[in-house]
Amino acid sequence: MEKQDIKSWNQKELEEFLVSLGEKPFRARQIYAWIHGRQVSSFEEMTDISKKLKEKLINTCELTSLKQVQVQTSKQDGTRKYLFALSDGNMVESVLMRYHHGNSVCISSQVGCRMGCRFCASTLDGLVRNLTPAEMLDQIYQIQKEIGERISHVVVMGTGEPLDNYENLLKFIQLVSDENGVHISQRNLTVSTCGIVPKIRRLAEEHLQITLALSLHAASQEKRLELMPVANKYEIGQVIDACRYYFAQTGRRITFEYSLVGGVNDSSQDAAQLAELIQGINCHVNLIPVNPIKECDYVQSTRQVVLDFKKKLEKYGINVTIRREMGRDIDGACGQLRKKAADAFNIL
């Protein structure tokens, strides 16, 4: 019999399972607290659970625990990039960033990605599989355990397209924000998407309090097609309309991620088009100097071009910031560390 993924269950699901094993319902609360409150890595660590129950759990369940393979620490700002091994030998990346408002972790939602964005290392070898809620959670748990500090903010913006792993993403959000677990406020959760329109609209109807970040990266359909294959399926106007719908349903301000690629989408005309495209939306634009990767020839816009682009947007009344460049002296772009390790071990 296949073992059950106990860390991916909420407390009610855990209770139903334990009752099916002949256990008392209250045991679910105890075990849930061990898994998500104290974040133990094995059933043996649950000291107030009987030996008999531990044996039942060991025989019927697995307790997902990622193995740390590598950590890169930036000498510039202390950003840490983690490479974790999953139980099947696949690997994922996570990033710890320290800000004045707290510790933020960027997690992966898939092994690889099938979206094909031209400037992203995550997608170079396609999609391998989705991550389970437990595998998403444990990236946070492992980092929190290592640094001995609380993680207050989570960004689902690492390897993968979160909305392509929709059901597991929802379960993850439920678990990570549960007051009986690590209890990170939904308002401190950001989910990034390249623009899967039906899933954006479906997410809006969940009425969550998370922040939606759209990877826009172009102000016209023509340029978005050049950079992002998803634009072949969902035209830019449809994507923007879905974002308007998300705000209407949730009241949560939209973040537009815009990676500036030298000579491609960083002109004064691009800025004017972008301002026109998103005019009237309660939003924030996050300008990102693109991380160069050796597999493509896109280059980063110059500092002056980035500043000029920002000023142009501000003249149109757009709320805009330039993303602080963190961890640039390590494998900064999403997917770089995993690909380097995978190529070395030939495991993609």
C-alpha positions as CSV (number, residue, x, y, z in Angstrom):
1,M,0.0,0.0,0.0
2,E,1.3,3.5,-0.9
3,K,2.1,5.5,2.1
4,Q,0.0,8.6,2.8
5,D,1.4,12.1,2.5
6,I,0.5,13.2,6.1
7,K,2.2,16.6,5.9
8,S,-0.1,17.7,3.1
9,W,-3.3,17.1,5.2
10,N,-5.2,19.7,7.1
11,Q,-6.3,18.8,10.7
12,K,-9.7,17.5,9.7
13,E,-8.3,15.2,7.1
14,L,-5.7,14.0,9.6
15,E,-8.5,13.4,12.2
16,E,-10.5,11.3,9.7
17,F,-7.5,9.2,8.9
18,L,-6.6,8.5,12.5
19,V,-10.2,7.6,13.4
20,S,-10.0,5.0,10.5
21,L,-7.0,3.6,12.2
22,G,-9.0,3.2,15.5
23,E,-7.4,6.2,17.2
24,K,-9.2,9.0,19.2
25,P,-9.9,12.2,17.2
26,F,-7.8,14.3,19.6
27,R,-4.7,12.6,18.4
28,A,-5.0,14.6,15.2
29,R,-4.5,17.9,17.1
30,Q,-1.3,16.5,18.8
31,I,0.2,15.1,15.6
32,Y,-0.7,18.2,13.6
33,A,1.0,20.4,16.2
34,W,4.2,18.3,15.9
35,I,4.2,18.4,12.1
36,H,3.3,22.1,11.5
37,G,3.9,23.8,14.9
38,R,7.2,22.2,16.0
39,Q,8.0,21.1,12.4
40,V,9.6,17.7,13.3
41,S,11.2,15.6,10.6
42,S,10.3,12.2,11.9
43,F,7.5,10.4,13.8
44,E,10.1,9.4,16.5
45,E,10.4,13.0,17.6
46,M,6.7,13.0,18.7
47,T,7.3,12.4,22.4
48,D,3.7,12.4,23.6
49,I,2.6,9.8,21.0
50,S,2.4,6.1,22.0
51,K,4.8,3.6,20.5
52,K,1.9,1.7,19.0
53,L,0.6,4.8,17.2
54,K,4.1,5.8,16.0
55,E,4.4,2.3,14.5
56,K,1.0,2.8,12.7
57,L,2.1,6.1,11.3
58,I,5.5,4.7,10.2
59,N,3.8,1.8,8.4
60,T,1.1,3.9,6.7
61,C,2.4,7.4,6.3
62,E,5.4,9.4,5.1
63,L,6.6,12.6,6.7
64,T,8.0,14.7,3.9
65,S,11.4,16.1,4.8
66,L,13.6,17.8,2.2
67,K,17.4,17.2,2.3
68,Q,19.6,20.2,2.0
69,V,22.1,19.6,-0.9
70,Q,23.7,23.0,-1.1
71,V,23.5,26.5,0.2
72,Q,25.0,29.6,-1.5
73,T,25.3,32.7,0.6
74,S,25.8,36.1,-0.9
75,K,28.8,38.1,0.4
76,Q,27.0,41.3,-0.7
77,D,23.7,41.1,1.3
78,G,23.5,37.7,3.1
79,T,20.9,36.3,0.7
80,R,20.9,32.5,0.8
81,K,20.0,30.2,-2.0
82,Y,19.1,26.7,-1.1
83,L,19.1,23.5,-3.2
84,F,16.9,20.8,-1.7
85,A,16.6,17.2,-2.7
86,L,13.2,15.5,-2.8
87,S,12.5,11.9,-2.0
88,D,12.5,10.9,-5.7
89,G,15.9,12.5,-6.3
90,N,14.6,15.6,-8.0
91,M,15.8,19.0,-6.7
92,V,14.2,22.4,-6.1
93,E,15.5,25.8,-5.1
94,S,14.4,28.2,-2.4
95,V,15.8,31.7,-1.5
96,L,16.0,33.4,1.9
97,M,16.0,37.2,1.8
98,R,16.3,39.3,4.9
99,Y,14.5,42.7,5.0
100,H,13.8,45.2,7.7
101,H,10.2,44.0,7.9
102,G,11.3,40.3,8.4
103,N,12.6,37.2,6.8
104,S,11.1,36.4,3.4
105,V,11.4,33.0,1.6
106,C,10.9,32.5,-2.1
107,I,9.8,28.9,-2.7
108,S,9.3,26.7,-5.8
109,S,6.0,25.2,-6.7
110,Q,7.2,22.7,-9.4
111,V,10.2,20.8,-10.4
112,G,11.0,22.6,-13.6
113,C,8.4,24.6,-15.6
114,R,6.6,24.3,-18.9
115,M,5.8,28.0,-19.5
116,G,8.9,28.6,-21.6
117,C,9.6,32.3,-20.7
118,R,12.6,33.2,-22.8
119,F,14.7,34.8,-20.1
120,C,14.1,32.2,-17.3
121,A,16.4,29.4,-16.3
122,S,13.6,27.5,-14.6
123,T,12.0,26.5,-17.9
124,L,15.0,25.4,-19.9
125,D,14.4,21.7,-19.4
126,G,10.7,21.7,-19.2
127,L,8.3,20.5,-16.4
128,V,9.2,17.4,-14.5
129,R,6.4,17.3,-12.0
130,N,4.3,19.3,-9.5
131,L,5.3,19.7,-5.9
132,T,3.0,18.5,-3.2
133,P,1.7,20.9,-0.5
134,A,4.1,19.2,1.9
135,E,7.1,19.8,-0.4
136,M,6.2,23.4,-0.7
137,L,5.8,23.8,3.0
138,D,9.0,22.0,3.9
139,Q,11.1,24.5,2.0
140,I,10.0,27.1,4.6
141,Y,10.3,24.7,7.5
142,Q,13.8,23.6,6.7
143,I,15.0,27.2,6.2
144,Q,13.3,28.4,9.4
145,K,14.9,25.5,11.3
146,E,18.4,26.2,10.0
147,I,18.4,29.9,10.7
148,G,16.5,29.6,14.0
149,E,14.3,32.6,13.1
150,R,10.7,33.0,12.1
151,I,9.8,33.3,8.4
152,S,7.2,36.1,8.1
153,H,6.7,36.5,4.4
154,V,6.5,33.9,1.6
155,V,6.7,34.4,-2.2
156,V,5.7,31.5,-4.5
157,M,7.9,32.8,-7.3
158,G,10.7,30.3,-7.5
159,T,10.9,27.5,-10.0
160,G,7.5,26.7,-11.6
161,E,4.2,28.3,-12.4
162,P,2.1,28.1,-9.2
163,L,-1.3,28.3,-11.0
164,D,-0.3,25.3,-13.1
165,N,-0.2,23.4,-9.8
166,Y,-3.5,24.9,-8.6
167,E,-5.0,22.4,-6.2
168,N,-1.7,21.8,-4.4
169,L,-1.1,25.6,-4.2
170,L,-4.5,26.2,-2.5
171,K,-3.8,23.4,0.0
172,F,-0.4,25.0,0.7
173,I,-1.9,28.4,1.3
174,Q,-4.4,26.8,3.7
175,L,-1.7,25.0,5.7
176,V,0.9,27.8,5.8
177,S,-1.7,30.3,7.1
178,D,-3.3,28.0,9.6
179,E,-3.2,29.4,13.1
180,N,-2.4,25.9,14.4
181,G,0.7,25.7,12.3
182,V,3.4,28.1,11.2
183,H,0.6,30.7,10.8
184,I,1.9,33.1,8.2
185,S,-0.7,35.7,7.4
186,Q,-2.2,35.4,3.9
187,R,-1.5,39.1,3.6
188,N,2.2,38.2,3.7
189,L,1.8,35.6,0.9
190,T,2.5,36.5,-2.7
191,V,1.7,34.2,-5.6
192,S,3.2,34.9,-9.0
193,T,1.8,33.8,-12.3
194,C,2.7,34.3,-15.9
195,G,-0.9,34.8,-16.8
196,I,-3.1,31.7,-16.9
197,V,-6.4,33.6,-17.2
198,P,-8.9,30.9,-16.1
199,K,-6.9,30.1,-13.0
200,I,-6.5,33.8,-12.1
201,R,-10.3,34.2,-12.3
202,R,-10.8,31.0,-10.3
203,L,-8.3,32.2,-7.7
204,A,-10.2,35.5,-7.4
205,E,-13.3,33.6,-6.5
206,E,-11.5,31.8,-3.6
207,H,-11.6,35.3,-1.9
208,L,-8.1,34.8,-0.3
209,Q,-6.1,37.7,1.1
210,I,-2.9,36.9,-0.8
211,T,-1.2,39.2,-3.2
212,L,-1.3,38.3,-6.9
213,A,1.8,39.1,-8.8
214,L,1.5,39.0,-12.6
215,S,4.7,38.4,-14.6
216,L,3.9,40.9,-17.3
217,H,7.3,41.8,-18.8
218,A,5.8,43.6,-21.9
219,A,3.3,46.3,-22.6
220,S,2.1,44.9,-26.0
221,Q,0.9,41.6,-27.2
222,E,3.6,41.5,-29.9
223,K,6.5,41.9,-27.4
224,R,4.8,39.6,-24.9
225,L,4.7,36.9,-27.5
226,E,8.4,37.3,-28.1
227,L,9.2,36.9,-24.4
228,M,6.4,34.6,-23.1
229,P,4.9,31.7,-25.0
230,V,1.8,31.8,-22.7
231,A,0.8,34.9,-24.7
232,N,-0.1,32.6,-27.6
233,K,-3.0,31.2,-25.5
234,Y,-4.0,34.3,-23.4
235,E,-3.8,37.6,-25.1
236,I,-2.5,40.5,-23.0
237,G,-5.9,42.2,-22.8
238,Q,-7.5,39.1,-21.4
239,V,-4.7,38.8,-18.8
240,I,-5.2,42.5,-17.7
241,D,-9.0,42.0,-17.5
242,A,-8.4,38.9,-15.3
243,C,-6.3,41.1,-13.0
244,R,-9.0,43.7,-12.8
245,Y,-11.4,40.9,-11.9
246,Y,-9.1,39.7,-9.2
247,F,-9.0,43.1,-7.5
248,A,-12.8,43.5,-7.8
249,Q,-13.3,40.2,-6.0
250,T,-10.6,40.5,-3.3
251,G,-9.8,44.1,-2.9
252,R,-6.1,43.2,-3.0
253,R,-3.8,45.4,-5.0
254,I,-2.1,43.8,-8.0
255,T,1.6,43.6,-8.5
256,F,2.9,43.7,-12.0
257,E,6.4,42.2,-12.4
258,Y,8.3,43.7,-15.3
259,S,11.7,42.3,-16.1
260,L,13.7,44.9,-18.1
261,V,15.6,43.4,-21.0
262,G,18.1,45.6,-22.7
263,G,16.9,46.8,-26.1
264,V,13.8,44.7,-26.0
265,N,11.2,46.1,-23.6
266,D,12.9,49.1,-21.9
267,S,12.3,52.0,-24.2
268,S,10.4,55.2,-23.3
269,Q,7.7,54.0,-25.7
270,D,7.4,50.8,-23.7
271,A,7.0,52.7,-20.5
272,A,4.2,54.8,-22.1
273,Q,2.5,51.7,-23.4
274,L,2.7,50.0,-20.0
275,A,1.2,53.0,-18.2
276,E,-1.7,53.1,-20.7
277,L,-2.2,49.3,-20.4
278,I,-2.6,49.3,-16.6
279,Q,-4.1,52.8,-16.1
280,G,-6.9,52.8,-13.5
281,I,-5.9,49.5,-11.9
282,N,-5.0,49.6,-8.2
283,C,-1.5,48.2,-8.7
284,H,2.2,48.4,-8.1
285,V,4.8,47.9,-10.8
286,N,8.0,46.1,-9.7
287,L,10.8,46.7,-12.2
288,I,13.3,43.9,-12.3
289,P,16.7,44.2,-14.0
290,V,16.8,40.8,-15.8
291,N,19.3,38.2,-14.4
292,P,21.5,37.2,-17.4
293,I,21.7,33.4,-18.0
294,K,24.2,31.8,-20.2
295,E,21.6,29.9,-22.2
296,C,20.1,33.0,-23.8
297,D,21.5,36.3,-25.1
298,Y,19.2,38.7,-23.3
299,V,21.1,41.4,-21.4
300,Q,20.3,43.6,-18.5
301,S,19.2,47.2,-19.0
302,T,21.6,49.8,-17.9
303,R,21.1,51.5,-14.5
304,Q,20.2,54.8,-16.2
305,V,17.7,53.1,-18.5
306,V,16.0,51.5,-15.5
307,L,15.8,54.8,-13.7
308,D,14.4,56.6,-16.8
309,F,11.8,53.9,-17.2
310,K,10.8,54.3,-13.6
311,K,10.5,58.1,-13.9
312,K,8.4,57.8,-17.0
313,L,5.9,55.5,-15.2
314,E,5.8,57.9,-12.2
315,K,4.9,60.7,-14.5
316,Y,1.8,58.8,-15.5
317,G,0.9,58.3,-11.8
318,I,2.0,54.7,-11.6
319,N,3.2,53.3,-8.3
320,V,6.6,51.8,-9.1
321,T,9.7,50.5,-7.5
322,I,12.9,48.9,-8.7
323,R,13.4,45.5,-7.1
324,R,16.4,45.4,-4.9
325,E,19.0,43.2,-6.5
326,M,19.8,40.5,-4.0
327,G,22.2,37.6,-4.3
328,R,23.7,38.7,-7.6
329,D,27.1,37.2,-6.7
330,I,25.4,33.7,-6.5
331,D,23.2,31.9,-8.9
332,G,20.5,34.6,-8.7
333,A,18.1,33.7,-11.5
334,C,15.3,31.2,-10.7
335,G,16.4,27.8,-11.8
336,Q,20.1,28.5,-12.2
337,L,21.4,26.6,-9.1
338,R,19.1,23.6,-9.8
339,K,20.1,23.4,-13.4
340,K,23.8,23.7,-12.6
341,A,23.5,20.8,-10.1
342,A,21.3,18.8,-12.4
343,D,23.7,19.1,-15.3
344,A,26.6,18.1,-13.0
345,F,24.7,15.0,-11.8
346,N,22.9,14.4,-15.1
347,I,19.5,14.0,-13.3
348,L,17.1,16.2,-15.2
